[in-house]
Each structure stands twice: as C-alpha cells, then as structure tokens.
Amino acid sequence: MDQATDLLPQMPGQRLARGVGRALRGLGFVSVEEFCPAPGLRVDVIALGPKGEIWIIECKSCRADFTADRKWHGYLPWCDRFFWAVDADFPADLLPEGSGLILADAYDAEVVRMGAATPLAPARRKAVMLGFARHAAMRLQALRDPAGVISAWV
C-alpha cells in the first residue's frame, strides 16, 4: 500500500493500537483510543463488544514502557476484561498473570490469552458506555467540523 491509503501512526504504541482495533473489529467489537474512564486515567484502547462487554487494552512497545506504567491497576475497575497488547519481540513473561495478552503489529492482532472476567456493576457499566458513546461522537464531530468541536472543548 502506498502512504496515501495506509498512513501509519508515528509512535510504536499507536501502531499496536491500530492493529488491535482492526482485530477487535473482526471479533465484533468497536473501539476508541485514548479514552479517560475517570479523572487521571487514560487507557490506550477501550472496546465495546456486541453483548455490551467492555475490554481495556494497554499497548506496550518495550520493557521500559511497561515498567514505567504505574496506572494500569486503576484501569481494572473500569472493564470486564483487561489485556496487554505487545509485539512479538516483547518479553511476555513480564506481564502479570490473569491479564489478557494480545500480540499485535500495525496491521492486525491476535488474542493469545483472555483476561480474567470481572463483570462490571450495572451502574459502572452504564457510566462507561455513556462515556464511550460521547467520546466516539466527539471524535466523529471533530472529523466533520474540527473548528466547532475545538471551540466546544475550550
């Protein structure tokens, strides 16, 4: 593909997120990147499944990226399953047991290990789904009318 039809994100984590999003779509999930489920938290990818399930995926491009992440425990109360997305060269033995594992590159991904199921309480699920919907709608509006959305954020 030429660059006009396949613009790769610049950062390694963003490339992983793109591949994850493509793979999740194949599983019937829709996703958004850079989502804040609560003040002070920003997840790399959040996905909404066909039955309302909510997955959070953290993309780690190297050992240093993983060891520097001190916030990931705070993401667990905001999803039904938690996953790490890494490339094939990442030392997967560093990743905590019980969390999911997705092997990814910029073009695709594969769920290697499912994260432990920890179903959200109904009120939390409603809050996350509402936030997801508003975030996705804001992104769509930004594509259609960048100046209008920016003025709404200010």
For each residue, the residues with C-beta under 8 A, 3 or more apart:
1: 5 6
2: 5 6
3: 6 7
4: 7
5: 1 2
6: 1 2 3
7: 3 4
8: 15 18 106
9: 14 15 17 18 106
10: 14
11: 14 15 61
12: 15 16 61 62 87
13: 16 17 44 59 60 61 65
14: 9 10 11 17 18 33 59
15: 8 9 11 12 18 19 105 106
16: 12 13 19 20 44 59 60 61 85 86 87 104 105 106 109
17: 9 13 14 20 21 33 44 45 57 59 85
18: 8 9 14 15 21 22 106 107
19: 15 16 22 23 85 104 105 106 107 108 109
20: 16 17 23 24 31 45 57 59 85 102 104 109
21: 17 18 24 25 31 33 45
22: 18 19 25 26 107 108 109
23: 19 20 26 27 102 104 108 109 110 111
24: 20 21 27 29 30 31 45 47 55 57 109
25: 21 22 28 29 30 31
26: 22 23
27: 23 24 49 111
28: 25 49 50
29: 24 25 47 48 49 50 55
30: 24 25 47 48 136
31: 20 21 24 25 45 46 47 48 57
32: 35 45 46 132 135 136 139
33: 14 17 21 44 45
34: 42 43 44
35: 32 42 43 45 46 131 132 135
36: 39 41 42 43 131
37: 41 43 46 56 75 78 128 131
38: 41 74 78
39: 36
40: 71 74
41: 36 37 38 71 74 75 78
42: 34 35 36
43: 34 35 36 37 46 56 57 58 75 78
44: 13 16 17 33 34 57 58 59 85
45: 17 20 21 24 31 32 33 35 56 57 58 59 85
46: 31 32 35 37 43 54 55 56 57 79 128 132
47: 24 29 30 31 54 55 56 57
48: 29 30 31 52 53 54 129 132
49: 27 28 29 52 53 54 55
50: 28 29
51:
52: 48 49 125 129
53: 48 49 80 81
54: 46 47 48 49 78 79 80 81 120 125 128 129 132
55: 24 29 46 47 49 79 80 81 82 83 100 115
56: 37 43 45 46 47 75 78 79 81 82 83
57: 17 20 24 31 43 44 45 46 47 82 83 84 85 100 102
58: 43 44 45 69 72 75 82 83 84 85
59: 13 14 16 17 20 44 45 84 85 86 104
60: 13 16 65 66 69 84 85 86 90
61: 11 12 13 16 65 86 87 90
62: 12 65 66 90
63: 66 67 90 91 94
64: 67 68
65: 13 60 61 62 68 69
66: 60 62 63 69 84 90 94 95
67: 63 64 94
68: 64 65
69: 58 60 65 66 72
70:
71: 40 41 74 75
72: 58 69 75 76 82
73: 76
74: 38 40 41 71 77
75: 37 41 43 56 58 71 72 78 79 82
76: 72 73 79 82 118
77: 74 124
78: 37 38 41 43 54 56 75 120 124 128
79: 46 54 55 56 75 76 82 118 120 128
80: 53 54 55 117 118 119 120
81: 53 54 55 56 100 114 115 116 117 118
82: 55 56 57 58 72 75 76 79 99 100 115 116
83: 55 56 57 58 99 100 101 102 111 115
84: 57 58 59 60 66 95 99 100 101 102
85: 16 17 19 20 44 45 57 58 59 60 102 103 104 109
86: 16 59 60 61 90 92 95 101 102 103 104
87: 12 16 61 90 103 104 105
88: 103 105
89:
90: 60 61 62 63 66 86 87 94
91: 63 94
92: 86 95 101
93:
94: 63 66 67 90 91
95: 66 84 86 92 99 101
96: 99
97:
98: 115 116
99: 82 83 84 95 96 115 116
100: 55 57 81 82 83 84 111 113 114 115 116
101: 83 84 86 92 95 111 112 113
102: 20 23 57 83 84 85 86 109 110 111 112
103: 85 86 87 88 109 110 112
104: 16 19 20 23 59 85 86 87 108 109 110
105: 15 16 19 87 88 108 109
106: 8 9 15 16 18 19
107: 18 19 22
108: 19 22 23 104 105
109: 16 19 20 22 23 24 85 102 103 104 105
110: 23 102 103 104
111: 23 27 83 100 101 102 114
112: 101 102 103
113: 100 101
114: 81 100 111 117
115: 55 81 82 83 98 99 100
116: 81 82 98 99 100
117: 80 81 114
118: 76 79 80 81
119: 80
120: 54 78 79 80 124 125 128
121: 124 125
122: 125 126
123: 126 127
124: 77 78 120 121 127 128
125: 52 54 120 121 122 128 129
126: 122 123 129 130
127: 123 124 130 131
128: 37 46 54 78 79 120 124 125 131 132
129: 48 52 54 125 126 132 133
130: 126 127 133 134
131: 35 36 37 127 128 134 135
132: 32 35 46 48 54 128 129 135 136
133: 129 130 136 137
134: 130 131 137 138
135: 32 35 131 132 138 139
136: 30 32 132 133 139 140
137: 133 134 140 141
138: 134 135 141 142 149
139: 32 135 136 142 143
140: 136 137 143 144
141: 137 138 144 145 148 149
142: 138 139 145 146 149 150
143: 139 140 146
144: 140 141
145: 141 142 148 149
146: 142 143 149 150
147: 150 151
148: 141 145 151 152
149: 138 141 142 145 146 152 153
150: 142 146 147 153 154
151: 147 148 154
152: 148 149
153: 149 150
154: 150 151
